[in-house]
Amino acid sequence: MYRIAVLGDYDSIYGFSALGLDIFPQEDPKEAAKKLHELAESGYGVVYITEKLAAEMDAAIEKYRERVLPAIILIPGVSGNTGQGTQSVRRSVEQAVGSDILFSK
């Protein structure tokens, strides 16, 4: 069974531990990129990352975009929603189905 991790600033992620998810408070993008690599290599199936942190570690996340595992999902933090998570999901769906399913005429 795969484990689920959450990366981001402590205030944004501490509540996820009550749900049984493993939290890894990170604010430094370089340290977060190292932790992401460790998590990916140690059997985590899903890694949630706050949008603010993800914006600062785009290159590290990009390395895992074509891989099946771990699924990297961006979530809003306490500072609010930037829309980056929604755009990320939209790109993934578009890549999977070949078109933008949310586009309407």
Rosetta constraint file for C-alpha pairs under 8 A:
AtomPair CA 2 CA 43 HARMONIC 6.32 0.50
AtomPair CA 2 CA 44 HARMONIC 5.49 0.50
AtomPair CA 2 CA 45 HARMONIC 4.94 0.50
AtomPair CA 2 CA 46 HARMONIC 7.73 0.50
AtomPair CA 3 CA 21 HARMONIC 7.58 0.50
AtomPair CA 3 CA 22 HARMONIC 7.83 0.50
AtomPair CA 3 CA 43 HARMONIC 6.95 0.50
AtomPair CA 3 CA 44 HARMONIC 4.74 0.50
AtomPair CA 3 CA 45 HARMONIC 5.74 0.50
AtomPair CA 3 CA 46 HARMONIC 6.91 0.50
AtomPair CA 4 CA 21 HARMONIC 5.52 0.50
AtomPair CA 4 CA 22 HARMONIC 6.26 0.50
AtomPair CA 4 CA 44 HARMONIC 5.77 0.50
AtomPair CA 4 CA 45 HARMONIC 6.10 0.50
AtomPair CA 4 CA 46 HARMONIC 4.89 0.50
AtomPair CA 4 CA 47 HARMONIC 5.86 0.50
AtomPair CA 4 CA 48 HARMONIC 7.77 0.50
AtomPair CA 5 CA 21 HARMONIC 5.78 0.50
AtomPair CA 5 CA 22 HARMONIC 4.70 0.50
AtomPair CA 5 CA 23 HARMONIC 5.71 0.50
AtomPair CA 5 CA 24 HARMONIC 7.24 0.50
AtomPair CA 5 CA 39 HARMONIC 7.74 0.50
AtomPair CA 5 CA 44 HARMONIC 6.92 0.50
AtomPair CA 5 CA 46 HARMONIC 6.38 0.50
AtomPair CA 5 CA 47 HARMONIC 4.75 0.50
AtomPair CA 5 CA 48 HARMONIC 6.17 0.50
AtomPair CA 6 CA 13 HARMONIC 6.61 0.50
AtomPair CA 6 CA 16 HARMONIC 7.47 0.50
AtomPair CA 6 CA 21 HARMONIC 7.03 0.50
AtomPair CA 6 CA 22 HARMONIC 6.25 0.50
AtomPair CA 6 CA 23 HARMONIC 4.80 0.50
AtomPair CA 6 CA 24 HARMONIC 6.04 0.50
AtomPair CA 6 CA 25 HARMONIC 7.99 0.50
AtomPair CA 6 CA 47 HARMONIC 5.63 0.50
AtomPair CA 6 CA 48 HARMONIC 4.60 0.50
AtomPair CA 6 CA 49 HARMONIC 5.82 0.50
AtomPair CA 7 CA 13 HARMONIC 7.12 0.50
AtomPair CA 7 CA 23 HARMONIC 6.29 0.50
AtomPair CA 7 CA 24 HARMONIC 5.09 0.50
AtomPair CA 7 CA 25 HARMONIC 5.81 0.50
AtomPair CA 7 CA 26 HARMONIC 6.13 0.50
AtomPair CA 7 CA 32 HARMONIC 7.34 0.50
AtomPair CA 7 CA 47 HARMONIC 7.29 0.50
AtomPair CA 7 CA 48 HARMONIC 6.16 0.50
AtomPair CA 7 CA 49 HARMONIC 4.74 0.50
AtomPair CA 7 CA 50 HARMONIC 6.55 0.50
AtomPair CA 8 CA 12 HARMONIC 6.60 0.50
AtomPair CA 8 CA 13 HARMONIC 6.26 0.50
AtomPair CA 8 CA 24 HARMONIC 7.00 0.50
AtomPair CA 8 CA 25 HARMONIC 5.33 0.50
AtomPair CA 8 CA 26 HARMONIC 5.04 0.50
AtomPair CA 8 CA 27 HARMONIC 6.28 0.50
AtomPair CA 8 CA 49 HARMONIC 5.84 0.50
AtomPair CA 8 CA 50 HARMONIC 5.18 0.50
AtomPair CA 8 CA 52 HARMONIC 7.98 0.50
AtomPair CA 8 CA 53 HARMONIC 6.06 0.50
AtomPair CA 8 CA 77 HARMONIC 7.79 0.50
AtomPair CA 9 CA 13 HARMONIC 6.49 0.50
AtomPair CA 9 CA 25 HARMONIC 5.27 0.50
AtomPair CA 9 CA 26 HARMONIC 5.47 0.50
AtomPair CA 9 CA 27 HARMONIC 5.50 0.50
AtomPair CA 9 CA 50 HARMONIC 7.73 0.50
AtomPair CA 9 CA 53 HARMONIC 7.87 0.50
AtomPair CA 9 CA 77 HARMONIC 7.89 0.50
AtomPair CA 10 CA 14 HARMONIC 5.60 0.50
AtomPair CA 10 CA 24 HARMONIC 7.96 0.50
AtomPair CA 10 CA 25 HARMONIC 4.92 0.50
AtomPair CA 10 CA 26 HARMONIC 7.28 0.50
AtomPair CA 11 CA 78 HARMONIC 6.85 0.50
AtomPair CA 12 CA 50 HARMONIC 7.58 0.50
AtomPair CA 12 CA 77 HARMONIC 4.89 0.50
AtomPair CA 12 CA 78 HARMONIC 5.16 0.50
AtomPair CA 13 CA 17 HARMONIC 7.72 0.50
AtomPair CA 13 CA 23 HARMONIC 6.63 0.50
AtomPair CA 13 CA 25 HARMONIC 7.26 0.50
AtomPair CA 13 CA 77 HARMONIC 7.66 0.50
AtomPair CA 14 CA 18 HARMONIC 7.93 0.50
AtomPair CA 14 CA 23 HARMONIC 6.79 0.50
AtomPair CA 15 CA 19 HARMONIC 7.44 0.50
AtomPair CA 16 CA 20 HARMONIC 6.84 0.50
AtomPair CA 16 CA 21 HARMONIC 5.67 0.50
AtomPair CA 16 CA 22 HARMONIC 7.58 0.50
AtomPair CA 16 CA 23 HARMONIC 6.93 0.50
AtomPair CA 17 CA 21 HARMONIC 5.01 0.50
AtomPair CA 17 CA 22 HARMONIC 6.05 0.50
AtomPair CA 17 CA 23 HARMONIC 6.17 0.50
AtomPair CA 26 CA 31 HARMONIC 7.05 0.50
AtomPair CA 26 CA 32 HARMONIC 5.65 0.50
AtomPair CA 27 CA 31 HARMONIC 7.86 0.50
AtomPair CA 27 CA 32 HARMONIC 7.10 0.50
AtomPair CA 27 CA 53 HARMONIC 6.84 0.50
AtomPair CA 28 CA 32 HARMONIC 6.07 0.50
AtomPair CA 29 CA 33 HARMONIC 6.06 0.50
AtomPair CA 29 CA 53 HARMONIC 6.56 0.50
AtomPair CA 29 CA 56 HARMONIC 5.86 0.50
AtomPair CA 29 CA 57 HARMONIC 5.52 0.50
AtomPair CA 30 CA 34 HARMONIC 6.44 0.50
AtomPair CA 30 CA 57 HARMONIC 7.39 0.50
AtomPair CA 31 CA 35 HARMONIC 6.21 0.50
AtomPair CA 32 CA 36 HARMONIC 6.04 0.50
AtomPair CA 32 CA 57 HARMONIC 7.74 0.50
AtomPair CA 33 CA 37 HARMONIC 6.33 0.50
AtomPair CA 33 CA 57 HARMONIC 6.57 0.50
AtomPair CA 33 CA 60 HARMONIC 5.64 0.50
AtomPair CA 33 CA 61 HARMONIC 7.79 0.50
AtomPair CA 34 CA 38 HARMONIC 6.31 0.50
AtomPair CA 35 CA 39 HARMONIC 6.11 0.50
AtomPair CA 36 CA 40 HARMONIC 6.10 0.50
AtomPair CA 36 CA 47 HARMONIC 7.93 0.50
AtomPair CA 36 CA 60 HARMONIC 7.87 0.50
AtomPair CA 37 CA 41 HARMONIC 6.19 0.50
AtomPair CA 38 CA 42 HARMONIC 6.10 0.50
AtomPair CA 39 CA 43 HARMONIC 6.64 0.50
AtomPair CA 39 CA 44 HARMONIC 5.66 0.50
AtomPair CA 39 CA 47 HARMONIC 7.96 0.50
AtomPair CA 40 CA 44 HARMONIC 5.72 0.50
AtomPair CA 40 CA 45 HARMONIC 7.67 0.50
AtomPair CA 40 CA 69 HARMONIC 7.24 0.50
AtomPair CA 40 CA 70 HARMONIC 5.84 0.50
AtomPair CA 43 CA 70 HARMONIC 7.96 0.50
AtomPair CA 44 CA 69 HARMONIC 7.61 0.50
AtomPair CA 44 CA 70 HARMONIC 6.04 0.50
AtomPair CA 45 CA 69 HARMONIC 5.51 0.50
AtomPair CA 45 CA 70 HARMONIC 4.45 0.50
AtomPair CA 45 CA 71 HARMONIC 6.15 0.50
AtomPair CA 46 CA 69 HARMONIC 7.21 0.50
AtomPair CA 46 CA 70 HARMONIC 5.02 0.50
AtomPair CA 46 CA 71 HARMONIC 4.68 0.50
AtomPair CA 46 CA 72 HARMONIC 5.96 0.50
AtomPair CA 46 CA 73 HARMONIC 7.43 0.50
AtomPair CA 47 CA 70 HARMONIC 6.42 0.50
AtomPair CA 47 CA 71 HARMONIC 6.18 0.50
AtomPair CA 47 CA 72 HARMONIC 4.91 0.50
AtomPair CA 47 CA 73 HARMONIC 6.30 0.50
AtomPair CA 48 CA 72 HARMONIC 5.83 0.50
AtomPair CA 48 CA 73 HARMONIC 4.79 0.50
AtomPair CA 48 CA 74 HARMONIC 5.70 0.50
AtomPair CA 48 CA 75 HARMONIC 6.51 0.50
AtomPair CA 49 CA 53 HARMONIC 6.84 0.50
AtomPair CA 49 CA 54 HARMONIC 6.17 0.50
AtomPair CA 49 CA 72 HARMONIC 7.17 0.50
AtomPair CA 49 CA 73 HARMONIC 6.26 0.50
AtomPair CA 49 CA 74 HARMONIC 4.95 0.50
AtomPair CA 49 CA 75 HARMONIC 5.99 0.50
AtomPair CA 50 CA 54 HARMONIC 6.11 0.50
AtomPair CA 50 CA 74 HARMONIC 5.56 0.50
AtomPair CA 50 CA 75 HARMONIC 4.80 0.50
AtomPair CA 50 CA 76 HARMONIC 5.47 0.50
AtomPair CA 50 CA 77 HARMONIC 5.44 0.50
AtomPair CA 51 CA 55 HARMONIC 6.09 0.50
AtomPair CA 51 CA 74 HARMONIC 5.44 0.50
AtomPair CA 51 CA 75 HARMONIC 5.61 0.50
AtomPair CA 51 CA 76 HARMONIC 5.45 0.50
AtomPair CA 51 CA 77 HARMONIC 6.70 0.50
AtomPair CA 51 CA 81 HARMONIC 7.53 0.50
AtomPair CA 51 CA 82 HARMONIC 6.92 0.50
AtomPair CA 51 CA 84 HARMONIC 6.32 0.50
AtomPair CA 51 CA 85 HARMONIC 6.49 0.50
AtomPair CA 52 CA 56 HARMONIC 6.96 0.50
AtomPair CA 52 CA 76 HARMONIC 7.66 0.50
AtomPair CA 52 CA 77 HARMONIC 7.13 0.50
AtomPair CA 52 CA 82 HARMONIC 7.98 0.50
AtomPair CA 53 CA 57 HARMONIC 6.59 0.50
AtomPair CA 54 CA 58 HARMONIC 5.96 0.50
AtomPair CA 54 CA 61 HARMONIC 7.45 0.50
AtomPair CA 54 CA 74 HARMONIC 7.19 0.50
AtomPair CA 57 CA 61 HARMONIC 6.52 0.50
AtomPair CA 58 CA 62 HARMONIC 6.05 0.50
AtomPair CA 59 CA 63 HARMONIC 6.69 0.50
AtomPair CA 60 CA 64 HARMONIC 7.48 0.50
AtomPair CA 61 CA 65 HARMONIC 6.58 0.50
AtomPair CA 61 CA 72 HARMONIC 7.62 0.50
AtomPair CA 62 CA 66 HARMONIC 7.87 0.50
AtomPair CA 64 CA 69 HARMONIC 7.65 0.50
AtomPair CA 64 CA 70 HARMONIC 7.27 0.50
AtomPair CA 64 CA 72 HARMONIC 7.74 0.50
AtomPair CA 65 CA 71 HARMONIC 7.97 0.50
AtomPair CA 65 CA 72 HARMONIC 7.66 0.50
AtomPair CA 67 CA 71 HARMONIC 7.92 0.50
AtomPair CA 73 CA 85 HARMONIC 6.99 0.50
AtomPair CA 73 CA 88 HARMONIC 7.91 0.50
AtomPair CA 73 CA 89 HARMONIC 7.77 0.50
AtomPair CA 74 CA 84 HARMONIC 7.27 0.50
AtomPair CA 74 CA 85 HARMONIC 4.57 0.50
AtomPair CA 74 CA 88 HARMONIC 7.46 0.50
AtomPair CA 75 CA 81 HARMONIC 7.85 0.50
AtomPair CA 75 CA 85 HARMONIC 5.86 0.50
AtomPair CA 76 CA 80 HARMONIC 5.74 0.50
AtomPair CA 76 CA 81 HARMONIC 4.75 0.50
AtomPair CA 76 CA 82 HARMONIC 7.09 0.50
AtomPair CA 76 CA 85 HARMONIC 7.37 0.50
AtomPair CA 77 CA 81 HARMONIC 6.91 0.50
AtomPair CA 83 CA 87 HARMONIC 6.32 0.50
AtomPair CA 84 CA 88 HARMONIC 6.13 0.50
AtomPair CA 85 CA 89 HARMONIC 6.34 0.50
AtomPair CA 86 CA 90 HARMONIC 6.12 0.50
AtomPair CA 87 CA 91 HARMONIC 6.16 0.50
AtomPair CA 88 CA 92 HARMONIC 6.31 0.50
AtomPair CA 89 CA 93 HARMONIC 6.19 0.50
AtomPair CA 90 CA 94 HARMONIC 6.06 0.50
AtomPair CA 90 CA 100 HARMONIC 7.43 0.50
AtomPair CA 91 CA 95 HARMONIC 6.06 0.50
AtomPair CA 92 CA 96 HARMONIC 6.16 0.50
AtomPair CA 93 CA 97 HARMONIC 6.10 0.50
AtomPair CA 93 CA 98 HARMONIC 7.94 0.50
AtomPair CA 93 CA 99 HARMONIC 7.98 0.50
AtomPair CA 93 CA 100 HARMONIC 7.45 0.50
AtomPair CA 93 CA 101 HARMONIC 7.81 0.50
AtomPair CA 94 CA 98 HARMONIC 5.26 0.50
AtomPair CA 94 CA 99 HARMONIC 4.83 0.50
AtomPair CA 94 CA 100 HARMONIC 4.99 0.50
AtomPair CA 94 CA 101 HARMONIC 7.00 0.50
AtomPair CA 95 CA 99 HARMONIC 7.13 0.50
